[in-house]
């Protein structure tokens, strides 16, 4: 068994790919005071602000590394749907991004709530709402990825919602904190080694 060094300004993670190939049976929607609303053609700066609030704790960075034109090409694409989770006051506290650009597949590209809402049962509600929107005409498979940088319960949560794991891959990428895309104190559970230089 060997160990592979990772540069101090990079991060490594194990990515688990999961899929669902049958629409789940109808069941009562879990209760939640939150709402999921369609975000029509979100402005890049507004999209990135929510993306950071939801994902900085888990080192989400890919959308932060794109310039405005590249981001707009994705989130304004007619086969990509972006949703914001809003609380009773209308404050955005989560997001879902569904990508159906590949025929037959719906990829849950992003799914999350701000860290303060973790562990309060809102995830089951959000997944039920997400799956209701994912299983549109022509979709035969819904996919989602999670990784070891994600919330520790993420993999178990997806499996409990009916997803089956299909593959595991290793991913390394530049630490977004070293790139200045996220602050050095983001994701304190993942040591920021580049700061030790």
Buried (B, 14 or more C-beta within 10 A) or exposed (E): EEEEEEEBBBBBBEBBBBBBEEBBEEEEEBEBEBEBEEBEEBEBEEBBEBBBBBBBBBBBBBBBEBEEEEBBEBBBEEEBBBBBBBBEEEEBBBBBBBBBEEEEBBBBBBBBBBBEBBEEEBBBBBBBBBBBBBBEEEBEBBBBBBBBBBBEEBBEBBBEBBBEEEEEEEEEBBBBBBBEBBEEEBBEEBEBBBEEE
